[in-house]
Amino acid sequence: MTNSNQNLASTAQDGGPENPDRRSLLAAAAVGAAAAAGPAVLGATSASAQSSDSAGDRRELSGKVAFITGGARGIGLASAEELAKAGADIVLFDIATPNVPHVQYPLSSEADLQSAKTSVEALGARCLGIKGDVRDRAALDSAMQQAVDNFGSLDIVVVNAGVSQAGAIRDFSADEVSTVYEINVAGAIKTTQAAARIMVPQNSGRMIFISSALGRMGNELFPVYASTKWAMIGFAKSAAVTYGKSNILCNVVAPGLVDTPLANNSVILGKMMPDAANPSFDAMVEGAVAGSTLNVAHLEPIDVAKAVLFFAGDSTSKVAGEVFDVSYGSLSRTIA
Ligand SMILES: NC(=O)c1ccc[n+]([C@@H]2O[C@H](COP(=O)([O-])OP(=O)(O)OC[C@H]3O[C@@H](n4cnc5c(N)ncnc54)[C@H](O)[C@@H]3O)[C@@H](O)[C@H]2O)c1
């Protein structure tokens, strides 16, 4: 990172009045850095890309830079879009590899990542799509540095990448257990470490961890996955304590069932509805509505993204270590 970029970063952080010189410098830095970024960056920022922070268009997150793991689809993409609408520039970091050993269903493709980047840019934000694995600390360090080099700072990290896994406790192989722990737990820890390397010297930041309602209760169909989501909450609270004095606020969103490929895929649905001839997400949700607190029994990704935006914005500037259940009332019957 150059000195001029460091200066630009602090100007953006301060949310000061728009400076056209700063904007053209940032654009030049973006083009230069993108050109040097190598093949992992999909469709790097073009010279004509417009910042979401143009004069006369100041929004809550104008001048902020958000980095989203697992951003190619689902909750990650919806969060990126909400943050972009609020004015942030976006870095999408995703494994973009459908077939990952010991994961039960396909993850995103490079085409998904490219399409997500296009959707975010259509909202007027600048966006990088970076292919990388949250199990790889060096890849996270490099991608976050690209965020700073291209856009000037790293203000918001959504610790979102994760994989589900269904089955009875007795059936999981050692490799399956390690894989879900390495992605959901160690991946979240590595993402936090990489973010803190930049946010601590910057003395500001928001980290938003996507846990699950299954991180708040036991579940016989998702026993290992649920334990990773409990672990995430414990870690996020520890991160909140560790980084609070550095003005880095760590909070958790714990969604109920969301209609994304993580839940809405034939393998997971087959295990959730073992007696159904043709298991479908709609049928499963329909069956759950009768016993639900509200008249809904699932979420859309945007419902979760709104909570992410809440923890990224001004409303929560004195909030850390909290867990926000977004679960259509499903936790109303549990103990506080
Ligand atoms: N869908 C639900 O019902 C639900 C409910 C509660 C919590 N969650 C959590 O929300 C988060 C997002 O899930 P989603 O529902 O959007 O799923 P999704 O499968 O649609 O999206 C997850 C994204 O993460 C990426 N990813 C997976 N492993 C990765 C890795 N090692 N490195 C980088 N990227 C990786 C995938 O390619 C995919 O694009 C997960 O942490 C999940 O546990 C989901």
The ligand as an ORCA input file, in Angstrom:
! r2SCAN-3c Opt
* xyz 0 1
  N     -29.359    -20.912      4.264
  C     -29.661    -21.084      5.545
  O     -30.716    -21.670      5.881
  C     -28.757    -20.526      6.620
  C     -29.290    -20.382      7.901
  C     -28.496    -19.873      8.927
  C     -27.176    -19.541      8.660
  N     -26.669    -19.688      7.417
  C     -25.255    -19.331      7.209
  O     -25.187    -18.301      6.267
  C     -23.917    -18.330      5.622
  C     -24.134    -18.203      4.123
  O     -24.882    -19.327      3.698
  P     -25.894    -19.310      2.471
  O     -27.154    -19.852      2.990
  O     -25.876    -18.010      1.782
  O     -25.218    -20.470      1.581
  P     -24.738    -20.528      0.070
  O     -24.232    -21.917     -0.119
  O     -25.793    -20.026     -0.829
  O     -23.526    -19.480      0.045
  C     -22.336    -19.747      0.709
  C     -21.201    -19.199     -0.144
  O     -19.975    -19.475      0.550
  C     -19.025    -19.944     -0.386
  N     -18.031    -20.751      0.318
  C     -18.219    -21.953      0.893
  N     -17.064    -22.413      1.381
  C     -16.130    -21.453      1.155
  C     -14.756    -21.355      1.436
  N     -14.099    -22.356      2.036
  N     -14.106    -20.225      1.089
  C     -14.771    -19.215      0.459
  N     -16.072    -19.286      0.123
  C     -16.740    -20.391      0.481
  C     -19.845    -20.741     -1.385
  O     -19.189    -20.939     -2.620
  C     -21.103    -19.895     -1.499
  O     -20.985    -18.929     -2.506
  C     -23.260    -19.646      6.057
  O     -22.285    -19.371      7.045
  C     -24.405    -20.426      6.658
  O     -23.963    -21.335      7.648
  C     -27.443    -20.163      6.386
*
